[in-house]
Amino acid sequence: MGTDDKIDNAAEKAAGKVKEGVGDATDDRDLQAEGKADQSKADLKQAGEKIKDAFKG
């Protein structure tokens, strides 16, 4: 997996955690859900990159 992809996925996951935290603090369920969705999307991208790497090697 490329280093840029790892950084992008980690940043997306961190941003999702921040959104979720702000949603928790402000009792904004939509923002909480958006944060969780961002984290899930980053995890899926990370898994896809690992699968690609497995087939390369």
mmCIF entry with sequence, helices, sheets and N, C-alpha, C, O atoms, coordinates in Angstrom:
data_MODEL
# 
_entry.id   MODEL 
# 
_entity.id                         1 
_entity.type                       polymer 
_entity.pdbx_number_of_molecules   1 
# 
_entity_poly.entity_id                      1 
_entity_poly.type                           'polypeptide(L)' 
_entity_poly.nstd_linkage                   no 
_entity_poly.nstd_monomer                   no 
_entity_poly.pdbx_seq_one_letter_code       MGTDDKIDNAAEKAAGKVKEGVGDATDDRDLQAEGKADQSKADLKQAGEKIKDAFKG 
_entity_poly.pdbx_seq_one_letter_code_can   MGTDDKIDNAAEKAAGKVKEGVGDATDDRDLQAEGKADQSKADLKQAGEKIKDAFKG 
_entity_poly.pdbx_strand_id                 A 
# 
loop_
_entity_poly_seq.entity_id 
_entity_poly_seq.num 
_entity_poly_seq.mon_id 
_entity_poly_seq.hetero 
1 1  MET n 
1 2  GLY n 
1 3  THR n 
1 4  ASP n 
1 5  ASP n 
1 6  LYS n 
1 7  ILE n 
1 8  ASP n 
1 9  ASN n 
1 10 ALA n 
1 11 ALA n 
1 12 GLU n 
1 13 LYS n 
1 14 ALA n 
1 15 ALA n 
1 16 GLY n 
1 17 LYS n 
1 18 VAL n 
1 19 LYS n 
1 20 GLU n 
1 21 GLY n 
1 22 VAL n 
1 23 GLY n 
1 24 ASP n 
1 25 ALA n 
1 26 THR n 
1 27 ASP n 
1 28 ASP n 
1 29 ARG n 
1 30 ASP n 
1 31 LEU n 
1 32 GLN n 
1 33 ALA n 
1 34 GLU n 
1 35 GLY n 
1 36 LYS n 
1 37 ALA n 
1 38 ASP n 
1 39 GLN n 
1 40 SER n 
1 41 LYS n 
1 42 ALA n 
1 43 ASP n 
1 44 LEU n 
1 45 LYS n 
1 46 GLN n 
1 47 ALA n 
1 48 GLY n 
1 49 GLU n 
1 50 LYS n 
1 51 ILE n 
1 52 LYS n 
1 53 ASP n 
1 54 ALA n 
1 55 PHE n 
1 56 LYS n 
1 57 GLY n 
# 
_struct_asym.id          A 
_struct_asym.entity_id   1 
# 
loop_
_struct_conf.conf_type_id 
_struct_conf.id 
_struct_conf.pdbx_PDB_helix_id 
_struct_conf.beg_label_comp_id 
_struct_conf.beg_label_asym_id 
_struct_conf.beg_label_seq_id 
_struct_conf.pdbx_beg_PDB_ins_code 
_struct_conf.end_label_comp_id 
_struct_conf.end_label_asym_id 
_struct_conf.end_label_seq_id 
_struct_conf.pdbx_end_PDB_ins_code 
_struct_conf.beg_auth_comp_id 
_struct_conf.beg_auth_asym_id 
_struct_conf.beg_auth_seq_id 
_struct_conf.end_auth_comp_id 
_struct_conf.end_auth_asym_id 
_struct_conf.end_auth_seq_id 
_struct_conf.pdbx_PDB_helix_class 
_struct_conf.details 
_struct_conf.pdbx_PDB_helix_length 
HELX_P HELX_P1 AA1 THR A 3  ? THR A 26 ? THR A 3  THR A 26 1 ? 24 
HELX_P HELX_P2 AA2 ARG A 29 ? LYS A 56 ? ARG A 29 LYS A 56 1 ? 28 
# 
_struct_conf_type.id          HELX_P 
_struct_conf_type.criteria    ? 
_struct_conf_type.reference   ? 
# 
loop_
_atom_site.group_PDB 
_atom_site.id 
_atom_site.type_symbol 
_atom_site.label_atom_id 
_atom_site.label_alt_id 
_atom_site.label_comp_id 
_atom_site.label_asym_id 
_atom_site.label_entity_id 
_atom_site.label_seq_id 
_atom_site.pdbx_PDB_ins_code 
_atom_site.Cartn_x 
_atom_site.Cartn_y 
_atom_site.Cartn_z 
_atom_site.occupancy 
_atom_site.B_iso_or_equiv 
_atom_site.pdbx_formal_charge 
_atom_site.auth_seq_id 
_atom_site.auth_comp_id 
_atom_site.auth_asym_id 
_atom_site.auth_atom_id 
_atom_site.pdbx_PDB_model_num 
ATOM 1   N N  . MET A 1 1  ? 0.847   -1.166  0.000  1.00 0.00 ? 1  MET A N  1 
ATOM 2   C CA . MET A 1 1  ? 0.000   0.000   0.000  1.00 0.00 ? 1  MET A CA 1 
ATOM 3   C C  . MET A 1 1  ? 0.889   1.224   0.000  1.00 0.00 ? 1  MET A C  1 
ATOM 4   O O  . MET A 1 1  ? 1.920   1.268   0.672  1.00 0.00 ? 1  MET A O  1 
ATOM 5   N N  . GLY A 1 2  ? 0.475   2.211   -0.761 1.00 0.00 ? 2  GLY A N  1 
ATOM 6   C CA . GLY A 1 2  ? 1.251   3.432   -0.824 1.00 0.00 ? 2  GLY A CA 1 
ATOM 7   C C  . GLY A 1 2  ? 1.152   4.226   0.463  1.00 0.00 ? 2  GLY A C  1 
ATOM 8   O O  . GLY A 1 2  ? 0.125   4.212   1.142  1.00 0.00 ? 2  GLY A O  1 
ATOM 9   N N  . THR A 1 3  ? 2.206   4.903   0.780  1.00 0.00 ? 3  THR A N  1 
ATOM 10  C CA . THR A 1 3  ? 2.236   5.709   1.993  1.00 0.00 ? 3  THR A CA 1 
ATOM 11  C C  . THR A 1 3  ? 1.175   6.801   1.945  1.00 0.00 ? 3  THR A C  1 
ATOM 12  O O  . THR A 1 3  ? 0.542   7.109   2.955  1.00 0.00 ? 3  THR A O  1 
ATOM 13  N N  . ASP A 1 4  ? 0.984   7.389   0.753  1.00 0.00 ? 4  ASP A N  1 
ATOM 14  C CA . ASP A 1 4  ? -0.035  8.437   0.619  1.00 0.00 ? 4  ASP A CA 1 
ATOM 15  C C  . ASP A 1 4  ? -1.418  7.900   0.942  1.00 0.00 ? 4  ASP A C  1 
ATOM 16  O O  . ASP A 1 4  ? -2.209  8.579   1.597  1.00 0.00 ? 4  ASP A O  1 
ATOM 17  N N  . ASP A 1 5  ? -1.720  6.682   0.488  1.00 0.00 ? 5  ASP A N  1 
ATOM 18  C CA . ASP A 1 5  ? -3.021  6.084   0.765  1.00 0.00 ? 5  ASP A CA 1 
ATOM 19  C C  . ASP A 1 5  ? -3.202  5.841   2.255  1.00 0.00 ? 5  ASP A C  1 
ATOM 20  O O  . ASP A 1 5  ? -4.281  6.077   2.798  1.00 0.00 ? 5  ASP A O  1 
ATOM 21  N N  . LYS A 1 6  ? -2.151  5.370   2.919  1.00 0.00 ? 6  LYS A N  1 
ATOM 22  C CA . LYS A 1 6  ? -2.232  5.137   4.359  1.00 0.00 ? 6  LYS A CA 1 
ATOM 23  C C  . LYS A 1 6  ? -2.523  6.434   5.097  1.00 0.00 ? 6  LYS A C  1 
ATOM 24  O O  . LYS A 1 6  ? -3.361  6.475   5.999  1.00 0.00 ? 6  LYS A O  1 
ATOM 25  N N  . ILE A 1 7  ? -1.829  7.485   4.709  1.00 0.00 ? 7  ILE A N  1 
ATOM 26  C CA . ILE A 1 7  ? -2.012  8.785   5.352  1.00 0.00 ? 7  ILE A CA 1 
ATOM 27  C C  . ILE A 1 7  ? -3.420  9.315   5.102  1.00 0.00 ? 7  ILE A C  1 
ATOM 28  O O  . ILE A 1 7  ? -4.075  9.808   6.019  1.00 0.00 ? 7  ILE A O  1 
ATOM 29  N N  . ASP A 1 8  ? -3.881  9.210   3.859  1.00 0.00 ? 8  ASP A N  1 
ATOM 30  C CA . ASP A 1 8  ? -5.228  9.685   3.517  1.00 0.00 ? 8  ASP A CA 1 
ATOM 31  C C  . ASP A 1 8  ? -6.295  8.931   4.304  1.00 0.00 ? 8  ASP A C  1 
ATOM 32  O O  . ASP A 1 8  ? -7.230  9.538   4.827  1.00 0.00 ? 8  ASP A O  1 
ATOM 33  N N  . ASN A 1 9  ? -6.155  7.609   4.389  1.00 0.00 ? 9  ASN A N  1 
ATOM 34  C CA . ASN A 1 9  ? -7.130  6.807   5.122  1.00 0.00 ? 9  ASN A CA 1 
ATOM 35  C C  . ASN A 1 9  ? -7.107  7.129   6.611  1.00 0.00 ? 9  ASN A C  1 
ATOM 36  O O  . ASN A 1 9  ? -8.158  7.210   7.247  1.00 0.00 ? 9  ASN A O  1 
ATOM 37  N N  . ALA A 1 10 ? -5.922  7.312   7.166  1.00 0.00 ? 10 ALA A N  1 
ATOM 38  C CA . ALA A 1 10 ? -5.814  7.649   8.587  1.00 0.00 ? 10 ALA A CA 1 
ATOM 39  C C  . ALA A 1 10 ? -6.416  9.032   8.858  1.00 0.00 ? 10 ALA A C  1 
ATOM 40  O O  . ALA A 1 10 ? -7.077  9.238   9.876  1.00 0.00 ? 10 ALA A O  1 
ATOM 41  N N  . ALA A 1 11 ? -6.185  9.969   7.946  1.00 0.00 ? 11 ALA A N  1 
ATOM 42  C CA . ALA A 1 11 ? -6.739  11.317  8.117  1.00 0.00 ? 11 ALA A CA 1 
ATOM 43  C C  . ALA A 1 11 ? -8.264  11.285  8.026  1.00 0.00 ? 11 ALA A C  1 
ATOM 44  O O  . ALA A 1 11 ? -8.953  11.973  8.779  1.00 0.00 ? 11 ALA A O  1 
ATOM 45  N N  . GLU A 1 12 ? -8.781  10.485  7.101  1.00 0.00 ? 12 GLU A N  1 
ATOM 46  C CA . GLU A 1 12 ? -10.235 10.387  6.959  1.00 0.00 ? 12 GLU A CA 1 
ATOM 47  C C  . GLU A 1 12 ? -10.854 9.757   8.208  1.00 0.00 ? 12 GLU A C  1 
ATOM 48  O O  . GLU A 1 12 ? -11.910 10.185  8.672  1.00 0.00 ? 12 GLU A O  1 
ATOM 49  N N  . LYS A 1 13 ? -10.190 8.745   8.739  1.00 0.00 ? 13 LYS A N  1 
ATOM 50  C CA . LYS A 1 13 ? -10.699 8.108   9.950  1.00 0.00 ? 13 LYS A CA 1 
ATOM 51  C C  . LYS A 1 13 ? -10.655 9.077   11.131 1.00 0.00 ? 13 LYS A C  1 
ATOM 52  O O  . LYS A 1 13 ? -11.598 9.141   11.919 1.00 0.00 ? 13 LYS A O  1 
ATOM 53  N N  . ALA A 1 14 ? -9.561  9.829   11.255 1.00 0.00 ? 14 ALA A N  1 
ATOM 54  C CA . ALA A 1 14 ? -9.440  10.797  12.342 1.00 0.00 ? 14 ALA A CA 1 
ATOM 55  C C  . ALA A 1 14 ? -10.508 11.883  12.230 1.00 0.00 ? 14 ALA A C  1 
ATOM 56  O O  . ALA A 1 14 ? -11.097 12.290  13.231 1.00 0.00 ? 14 ALA A O  1 
ATOM 57  N N  . ALA A 1 15 ? -10.750 12.348  11.008 1.00 0.00 ? 15 ALA A N  1 
ATOM 58  C CA . ALA A 1 15 ? -11.787 13.367  10.806 1.00 0.00 ? 15 ALA A CA 1 
ATOM 59  C C  . ALA A 1 15 ? -13.155 12.811  11.193 1.00 0.00 ? 15 ALA A C  1 
ATOM 60  O O  . ALA A 1 15 ? -13.984 13.522  11.760 1.00 0.00 ? 15 ALA A O  1 
ATOM 61  N N  . GLY A 1 16 ? -13.382 11.553  10.886 1.00 0.00 ? 16 GLY A N  1 
ATOM 62  C CA . GLY A 1 16 ? -14.636 10.916  11.273 1.00 0.00 ? 16 GLY A CA 1 
ATOM 63  C C  . GLY A 1 16 ? -14.793 10.845  12.777 1.00 0.00 ? 16 GLY A C  1 
ATOM 64  O O  . GLY A 1 16 ? -15.885 11.060  13.303 1.00 0.00 ? 16 GLY A O  1 
ATOM 65  N N  . LYS A 1 17 ? -13.699 10.544  13.477 1.00 0.00 ? 17 LYS A N  1 
ATOM 66  C CA . LYS A 1 17 ? -13.749 10.492  14.941 1.00 0.00 ? 17 LYS A CA 1 
ATOM 67  C C  . LYS A 1 17 ? -14.049 11.868  15.523 1.00 0.00 ? 17 LYS A C  1 
ATOM 68  O O  . LYS A 1 17 ? -14.788 11.993  16.500 1.00 0.00 ? 17 LYS A O  1 
ATOM 69  N N  . VAL A 1 18 ? -13.473 12.892  14.917 1.00 0.00 ? 18 VAL A N  1 
ATOM 70  C CA . VAL A 1 18 ? -13.731 14.262  15.384 1.00 0.00 ? 18 VAL A CA 1 
ATOM 71  C C  . VAL A 1 18 ? -15.198 14.617  15.177 1.00 0.00 ? 18 VAL A C  1 
ATOM 72  O O  . VAL A 1 18 ? -15.846 15.153  16.076 1.00 0.00 ? 18 VAL A O  1 
ATOM 73  N N  . LYS A 1 19 ? -15.720 14.315  13.992 1.00 0.00 ? 19 LYS A N  1 
ATOM 74  C CA . LYS A 1 19 ? -17.139 14.596  13.719 1.00 0.00 ? 19 LYS A CA 1 
ATOM 75  C C  . LYS A 1 19 ? -18.029 13.870  14.707 1.00 0.00 ? 19 LYS A C  1 
ATOM 76  O O  . LYS A 1 19 ? -18.973 14.445  15.249 1.00 0.00 ? 19 LYS A O  1 
ATOM 77  N N  . GLU A 1 20 ? -17.722 12.601  14.938 1.00 0.00 ? 20 GLU A N  1 
ATOM 78  C CA . GLU A 1 20 ? -18.525 11.829  15.879 1.00 0.00 ? 20 GLU A CA 1 
ATOM 79  C C  . GLU A 1 20 ? -18.459 12.449  17.274 1.00 0.00 ? 20 GLU A C  1 
ATOM 80  O O  . GLU A 1 20 ? -19.479 12.542  17.957 1.00 0.00 ? 20 GLU A O  1 
ATOM 81  N N  . GLY A 1 21 ? -17.273 12.872  17.701 1.00 0.00 ? 21 GLY A N  1 
ATOM 82  C CA . GLY A 1 21 ? -17.109 13.488  19.009 1.00 0.00 ? 21 GLY A CA 1 
ATOM 83  C C  . GLY A 1 21 ? -17.869 14.798  19.142 1.00 0.00 ? 21 GLY A C  1 
ATOM 84  O O  . GLY A 1 21 ? -18.483 15.074  20.173 1.00 0.00 ? 21 GLY A O  1 
ATOM 85  N N  . VAL A 1 22 ? -17.819 15.599  18.089 1.00 0.00 ? 22 VAL A N  1 
ATOM 86  C CA . VAL A 1 22 ? -18.565 16.869  18.104 1.00 0.00 ? 22 VAL A CA 1 
ATOM 87  C C  . VAL A 1 22 ? -20.064 16.575  18.137 1.00 0.00 ? 22 VAL A C  1 
ATOM 88  O O  . VAL A 1 22 ? -20.824 17.245  18.836 1.00 0.00 ? 22 VAL A O  1 
ATOM 89  N N  . GLY A 1 23 ? -20.473 15.571  17.377 1.00 0.00 ? 23 GLY A N  1 
ATOM 90  C CA . GLY A 1 23 ? -21.882 15.172  17.396 1.00 0.00 ? 23 GLY A CA 1 
ATOM 91  C C  . GLY A 1 23 ? -22.322 14.711  18.777 1.00 0.00 ? 23 GLY A C  1 
ATOM 92  O O  . GLY A 1 23 ? -23.423 15.028  19.226 1.00 0.00 ? 23 GLY A O  1 
ATOM 93  N N  . ASP A 1 24 ? -21.445 13.956  19.452 1.00 0.00 ? 24 ASP A N  1 
ATOM 94  C CA . ASP A 1 24 ? -21.746 13.521  20.831 1.00 0.00 ? 24 ASP A CA 1 
ATOM 95  C C  . ASP A 1 24 ? -21.880 14.724  21.760 1.00 0.00 ? 24 ASP A C  1 
ATOM 96  O O  . ASP A 1 24 ? -22.804 14.798  22.571 1.00 0.00 ? 24 ASP A O  1 
ATOM 97  N N  . ALA A 1 25 ? -20.948 15.661  21.630 1.00 0.00 ? 25 ALA A N  1 
ATOM 98  C CA . ALA A 1 25 ? -20.927 16.817  22.524 1.00 0.00 ? 25 ALA A CA 1 
ATOM 99  C C  . ALA A 1 25 ? -22.120 17.737  22.304 1.00 0.00 ? 25 ALA A C  1 
ATOM 100 O O  . ALA A 1 25 ? -22.622 18.346  23.249 1.00 0.00 ? 25 ALA A O  1 
ATOM 101 N N  . THR A 1 26 ? -22.573 17.837  21.060 1.00 0.00 ? 26 THR A N  1 
ATOM 102 C CA . THR A 1 26 ? -23.679 18.745  20.745 1.00 0.00 ? 26 THR A CA 1 
ATOM 103 C C  . THR A 1 26 ? -25.010 18.024  20.611 1.00 0.00 ? 26 THR A C  1 
ATOM 104 O O  . THR A 1 26 ? -26.029 18.637  20.291 1.00 0.00 ? 26 THR A O  1 
ATOM 105 N N  . ASP A 1 27 ? -24.996 16.722  20.857 1.00 0.00 ? 27 ASP A N  1 
ATOM 106 C CA . ASP A 1 27 ? -26.195 15.888  20.729 1.00 0.00 ? 27 ASP A CA 1 
ATOM 107 C C  . ASP A 1 27 ? -26.787 15.967  19.323 1.00 0.00 ? 27 ASP A C  1 
ATOM 108 O O  . ASP A 1 27 ? -28.005 15.986  19.149 1.00 0.00 ? 27 ASP A O  1 
ATOM 109 N N  . ASP A 1 28 ? -25.904 16.012  18.322 1.00 0.00 ? 28 ASP A N  1 
ATOM 110 C CA . ASP A 1 28 ? -26.306 16.067  16.914 1.00 0.00 ? 28 ASP A CA 1 
ATOM 111 C C  . ASP A 1 28 ? -26.159 14.668  16.321 1.00 0.00 ? 28 ASP A C  1 
ATOM 112 O O  . ASP A 1 28 ? -25.064 14.256  15.940 1.00 0.00 ? 28 ASP A O  1 
ATOM 113 N N  . ARG A 1 29 ? -27.257 13.955  16.249 1.00 0.00 ? 29 ARG A N  1 
ATOM 114 C CA . ARG A 1 29 ? -27.234 12.563  15.785 1.00 0.00 ? 29 ARG A CA 1 
ATOM 115 C C  . ARG A 1 29 ? -26.792 12.450  14.327 1.00 0.00 ? 29 ARG A C  1 
ATOM 116 O O  . ARG A 1 29 ? -26.137 11.476  13.956 1.00 0.00 ? 29 ARG A O  1 
ATOM 117 N N  . ASP A 1 30 ? -27.139 13.424  13.508 1.00 0.00 ? 30 ASP A N  1 
ATOM 118 C CA . ASP A 1 30 ? -26.722 13.394  12.103 1.00 0.00 ? 30 ASP A CA 1 
ATOM 119 C C  . ASP A 1 30 ? -25.201 13.484  11.979 1.00 0.00 ? 30 ASP A C  1 
ATOM 120 O O  . ASP A 1 30 ? -24.594 12.775  11.177 1.00 0.00 ? 30 ASP A O  1 
ATOM 121 N N  . LEU A 1 31 ? -24.599 14.347  12.768 1.00 0.00 ? 31 LEU A N  1 
ATOM 122 C CA . LEU A 1 31 ? -23.151 14.500  12.740 1.00 0.00 ? 31 LEU A CA 1 
ATOM 123 C C  . LEU A 1 31 ? -22.463 13.254  13.302 1.00 0.00 ? 31 LEU A C  1 
ATOM 124 O O  . LEU A 1 31 ? -21.413 12.846  12.805 1.00 0.00 ? 31 LEU A O  1 
ATOM 125 N N  . GLN A 1 32 ? -23.048 12.658  14.325 1.00 0.00 ? 32 GLN A N  1 
ATOM 126 C CA . GLN A 1 32 ? -22.510 11.412  14.863 1.00 0.00 ? 32 GLN A CA 1 
ATOM 127 C C  . GLN A 1 32 ? -22.510 10.328  13.788 1.00 0.00 ? 32 GLN A C  1 
ATOM 128 O O  . GLN A 1 32 ? -21.516 9.627   13.600 1.00 0.00 ? 32 GLN A O  1 
ATOM 129 N N  . ALA A 1 33 ? -23.625 10.201  13.092 1.00 0.00 ? 33 ALA A N  1 
ATOM 130 C CA . ALA A 1 33 ? -23.754 9.180   12.049 1.00 0.00 ? 33 ALA A CA 1 
ATOM 131 C C  . ALA A 1 33 ? -22.789 9.447   10.898 1.00 0.00 ? 33 ALA A C  1 
ATOM 132 O O  . ALA A 1 33 ? -22.195 8.516   10.353 1.00 0.00 ? 33 ALA A O  1 
ATOM 133 N N  . GLU A 1 34 ? -22.633 10.706  10.531 1.00 0.00 ? 34 GLU A N  1 
ATOM 134 C CA . GLU A 1 34 ? -21.707 11.065  9.461  1.00 0.00 ? 34 GLU A CA 1 
ATOM 135 C C  . GLU A 1 34 ? -20.269 10.716  9.858  1.00 0.00 ? 34 GLU A C  1 
ATOM 136 O O  . GLU A 1 34 ? -19.499 10.220  9.036  1.00 0.00 ? 34 GLU A O  1 
ATOM 137 N N  . GLY A 1 35 ? -19.916 10.972  11.098 1.00 0.00 ? 35 GLY A N  1 
ATOM 138 C CA . GLY A 1 35 ? -18.583 10.641  11.587 1.00 0.00 ? 35 GLY A CA 1 
ATOM 139 C C  . GLY A 1 35 ? -18.333 9.146   11.564 1.00 0.00 ? 35 GLY A C  1 
ATOM 140 O O  . GLY A 1 35 ? -17.261 8.699   11.155 1.00 0.00 ? 35 GLY A O  1 
ATOM 141 N N  . LYS A 1 36 ? -19.313 8.370   11.998 1.00 0.00 ? 36 LYS A N  1 
ATOM 142 C CA . LYS A 1 36 ? -19.179 6.913   11.974 1.00 0.00 ? 36 LYS A CA 1 
ATOM 143 C C  . LYS A 1 36 ? -19.076 6.404   10.541 1.00 0.00 ? 36 LYS A C  1 
ATOM 144 O O  . LYS A 1 36 ? -18.312 5.480   10.260 1.00 0.00 ? 36 LYS A O  1 
ATOM 145 N N  . ALA A 1 37 ? -19.842 7.003   9.637  1.00 0.00 ? 37 ALA A N  1 
ATOM 146 C CA . ALA A 1 37 ? -19.791 6.601   8.225  1.00 0.00 ? 37 ALA A CA 1 
ATOM 147 C C  . ALA A 1 37 ? -18.416 6.910   7.631  1.00 0.00 ? 37 ALA A C  1 
ATOM 148 O O  . ALA A 1 37 ? -17.873 6.102   6.877  1.00 0.00 ? 37 ALA A O  1 
ATOM 149 N N  . ASP A 1 38 ? -17.861 8.052   7.958  1.00 0.00 ? 38 ASP A N  1 
ATOM 150 C CA . ASP A 1 38 ? -16.519 8.408   7.466  1.00 0.00 ? 38 ASP A CA 1 
ATOM 151 C C  . ASP A 1 38 ? -15.479 7.409   7.957  1.00 0.00 ? 38 ASP A C  1 
ATOM 152 O O  . ASP A 1 38 ? -14.590 7.009   7.205  1.00 0.00 ? 38 ASP A O  1 
ATOM 153 N N  . GLN A 1 39 ? -15.592 7.009   9.211  1.00 0.00 ? 39 GLN A N  1 
ATOM 154 C CA . GLN A 1 39 ? -14.655 6.038   9.766  1.00 0.00 ? 39 GLN A CA 1 
ATOM 155 C C  . GLN A 1 39 ? -14.789 4.688   9.064  1.00 0.00 ? 39 GLN A C  1 
ATOM 156 O O  . GLN A 1 39 ? -13.788 4.044   8.751  1.00 0.00 ? 39 GLN A O  1 
ATOM 157 N N  . SER A 1 40 ? -16.009 4.270   8.820  1.00 0.00 ? 40 SER A N  1 
ATOM 158 C CA . SER A 1 40 ? -16.240 2.998   8.135  1.00 0.00 ? 40 SER A CA 1 
ATOM 159 C C  . SER A 1 40 ? -15.693 3.033   6.717  1.00 0.00 ? 40 SER A C  1 
ATOM 160 O O  . SER A 1 40 ? -15.094 2.067   6.244  1.00 0.00 ? 40 SER A O  1 
ATOM 161 N N  . LYS A 1 41 ? -15.907 4.150   6.052  1.00 0.00 ? 41 LYS A N  1 
ATOM 162 C CA . LYS A 1 41 ? -15.411 4.288   4.680  1.00 0.00 ? 41 LYS A CA 1 
ATOM 163 C C  . LYS A 1 41 ? -13.890 4.206   4.646  1.00 0.00 ? 41 LYS A C  1 
ATOM 164 O O  . LYS A 1 41 ? -13.322 3.573   3.757  1.00 0.00 ? 41 LYS A O  1 
ATOM 165 N N  . ALA A 1 42 ? -13.240 4.833   5.593  1.00 0.00 ? 42 ALA A N  1 
ATOM 166 C CA . ALA A 1 42 ? -11.778 4.790   5.664  1.00 0.00 ? 42 ALA A CA 1 
ATOM 167 C C  . ALA A 1 42 ? -11.296 3.367   5.943  1.00 0.00 ? 42 ALA A C  1 
ATOM 168 O O  . ALA A 1 42 ? -10.303 2.922   5.368  1.00 0.00 ? 42 ALA A O  1 
ATOM 169 N N  . ASP A 1 43 ? -11.994 2.662   6.818  1.00 0.00 ? 43 ASP A N  1 
ATOM 170 C CA . ASP A 1 43 ? -11.628 1.275   7.113  1.00 0.00 ? 43 ASP A CA 1 
ATOM 171 C C  . ASP A 1 43 ? -11.770 0.387   5.881  1.00 0.00 ? 43 ASP A C  1 
ATOM 172 O O  . ASP A 1 43 ? -10.928 -0.476  5.634  1.00 0.00 ? 43 ASP A O  1 
ATOM 173 N N  . LEU A 1 44 ? -12.834 0.596   5.110  1.00 0.00 ? 44 LEU A N  1 
ATOM 174 C CA . LEU A 1 44 ? -13.039 -0.192  3.894  1.00 0.00 ? 44 LEU A CA 1 
ATOM 175 C C  . LEU A 1 44 ? -11.961 0.100   2.857  1.00 0.00 ? 44 LEU A C  1 
ATOM 176 O O  . LEU A 1 44 ? -11.474 -0.811  2.188  1.00 0.00 ? 44 LEU A O  1 
ATOM 177 N N  . LYS A 1 45 ? -11.593 1.358   2.726  1.00 0.00 ? 45 LYS A N  1 
ATOM 178 C CA . LYS A 1 45 ? -10.524 1.714   1.791  1.00 0.00 ? 45 LYS A CA 1 
ATOM 179 C C  . LYS A 1 45 ? -9.221  1.050   2.207  1.00 0.00 ? 45 LYS A C  1 
ATOM 180 O O  . LYS A 1 45 ? -8.482  0.536   1.367  1.00 0.00 ? 45 LYS A O  1 
ATOM 181 N N  . GLN A 1 46 ? -8.943  1.062   3.502  1.00 0.00 ? 46 GLN A N  1 
ATOM 182 C CA . GLN A 1 46 ? -7.727  0.454   4.023  1.00 0.00 ? 46 GLN A CA 1 
ATOM 183 C C  . GLN A 1 46 ? -7.718  -1.049  3.723  1.00 0.00 ? 46 GLN A C  1 
ATOM 184 O O  . GLN A 1 46 ? -6.693  -1.598  3.318  1.00 0.00 ? 46 GLN A O  1 
ATOM 185 N N  . ALA A 1 47 ? -8.848  -1.703  3.920  1.00 0.00 ? 47 ALA A N  1 
ATOM 186 C CA . ALA A 1 47 ? -8.950  -3.135  3.646  1.00 0.00 ? 47 ALA A CA 1 
ATOM 187 C C  . ALA A 1 47 ? -8.747  -3.414  2.162  1.00 0.00 ? 47 ALA A C  1 
ATOM 188 O O  . ALA A 1 47 ? -8.080  -4.380  1.793  1.00 0.00 ? 47 ALA A O  1 
ATOM 189 N N  . GLY A 1 48 ? -9.322  -2.570  1.315  1.00 0.00 ? 48 GLY A N  1 
ATOM 190 C CA . GLY A 1 48 ? -9.143  -2.735  -0.131 1.00 0.00 ? 48 GLY A CA 1 
ATOM 191 C C  . GLY A 1 48 ? -7.694  -2.607  -0.549 1.00 0.00 ? 48 GLY A C  1 
ATOM 192 O O  . GLY A 1 48 ? -7.221  -3.349  -1.409 1.00 0.00 ? 48 GLY A O  1 
ATOM 193 N N  . GLU A 1 49 ? -6.991  -1.672  0.057  1.00 0.00 ? 49 GLU A N  1 
ATOM 194 C CA . GLU A 1 49 ? -5.571  -1.491  -0.254 1.00 0.00 ? 49 GLU A CA 1 
ATOM 195 C C  . GLU A 1 49 ? -4.764  -2.711  0.191  1.00 0.00 ? 49 GLU A C  1 
ATOM 196 O O  . GLU A 1 49 ? -3.840  -3.132  -0.505 1.00 0.00 ? 49 GLU A O  1 
ATOM 197 N N  . LYS A 1 50 ? -5.106  -3.274  1.338  1.00 0.00 ? 50 LYS A N  1 
ATOM 198 C CA . LYS A 1 50 ? -4.394  -4.461  1.821  1.00 0.00 ? 50 LYS A CA 1 
ATOM 199 C C  . LYS A 1 50 ? -4.626  -5.649  0.895  1.00 0.00 ? 50 LYS A C  1 
ATOM 200 O O  . LYS A 1 50 ? -3.710  -6.435  0.653  1.00 0.00 ? 50 LYS A O  1 
ATOM 201 N N  . ILE A 1 51 ? -5.842  -5.787  0.377  1.00 0.00 ? 51 ILE A N  1 
ATOM 202 C CA . ILE A 1 51 ? -6.144  -6.866  -0.566 1.00 0.00 ? 51 ILE A CA 1 
ATOM 203 C C  . ILE A 1 51 ? -5.336  -6.680  -1.844 1.00 0.00 ? 51 ILE A C  1 
ATOM 204 O O  . ILE A 1 51 ? -4.772  -7.642  -2.367 1.00 0.00 ? 51 ILE A O  1 
ATOM 205 N N  . LYS A 1 52 ? -5.277  -5.462  -2.344 1.00 0.00 ? 52 LYS A N  1 
ATOM 206 C CA . LYS A 1 52 ? -4.489  -5.201  -3.543 1.00 0.00 ? 52 LYS A CA 1 
ATOM 207 C C  . LYS A 1 52 ? -3.021  -5.555  -3.312 1.00 0.00 ? 52 LYS A C  1 
ATOM 208 O O  . LYS A 1 52 ? -2.374  -6.152  -4.172 1.00 0.00 ? 52 LYS A O  1 
ATOM 209 N N  . ASP A 1 53 ? -2.506  -5.183  -2.144 1.00 0.00 ? 53 ASP A N  1 
ATOM 210 C CA . ASP A 1 53 ? -1.117  -5.486  -1.818 1.00 0.00 ? 53 ASP A CA 1 
ATOM 211 C C  . ASP A 1 53 ? -0.879  -6.994  -1.751 1.00 0.00 ? 53 ASP A C  1 
ATOM 212 O O  . ASP A 1 53 ? 0.171   -7.479  -2.173 1.00 0.00 ? 53 ASP A O  1 
ATOM 213 N N  . ALA A 1 54 ? -1.848  -7.729  -1.222 1.00 0.00 ? 54 ALA A N  1 
ATOM 214 C CA . ALA A 1 54 ? -1.700  -9.175  -1.098 1.00 0.00 ? 54 ALA A CA 1 
ATOM 215 C C  . ALA A 1 54 ? -1.577  -9.826  -2.482 1.00 0.00 ? 54 ALA A C  1 
ATOM 216 O O  . ALA A 1 54 ? -0.819  -10.781 -2.656 1.00 0.00 ? 54 ALA A O  1 
ATOM 217 N N  . PHE A 1 55 ? -2.318  -9.311  -3.457 1.00 0.00 ? 55 PHE A N  1 
ATOM 218 C CA . PHE A 1 55 ? -2.259  -9.882  -4.794 1.00 0.00 ? 55 PHE A CA 1 
ATOM 219 C C  . PHE A 1 55 ? -1.023  -9.443  -5.568 1.00 0.00 ? 55 PHE A C  1 
ATOM 220 O O  . PHE A 1 55 ? -0.602  -10.120 -6.505 1.00 0.00 ? 55 PHE A O  1 
ATOM 221 N N  . LYS A 1 56 ? -0.448  -8.321  -5.183 1.00 0.00 ? 56 LYS A N  1 
ATOM 222 C CA . LYS A 1 56 ? 0.789   -7.861  -5.824 1.00 0.00 ? 56 LYS A CA 1 
ATOM 223 C C  . LYS A 1 56 ? 1.966   -8.737  -5.420 1.00 0.00 ? 56 LYS A C  1 
ATOM 224 O O  . LYS A 1 56 ? 2.845   -9.021  -6.233 1.00 0.00 ? 56 LYS A O  1 
ATOM 225 N N  . GLY A 1 57 ? 1.979   -9.157  -4.180 1.00 0.00 ? 57 GLY A N  1 
ATOM 226 C CA . GLY A 1 57 ? 3.121   -9.887  -3.629 1.00 0.00 ? 57 GLY A CA 1 
ATOM 227 C C  . GLY A 1 57 ? 3.030   -11.319 -3.885 1.00 0.00 ? 57 GLY A C  1 
ATOM 228 O O  . GLY A 1 57 ? 3.914   -12.075 -3.484 1.00 0.00 ? 57 GLY A O  1 
# 
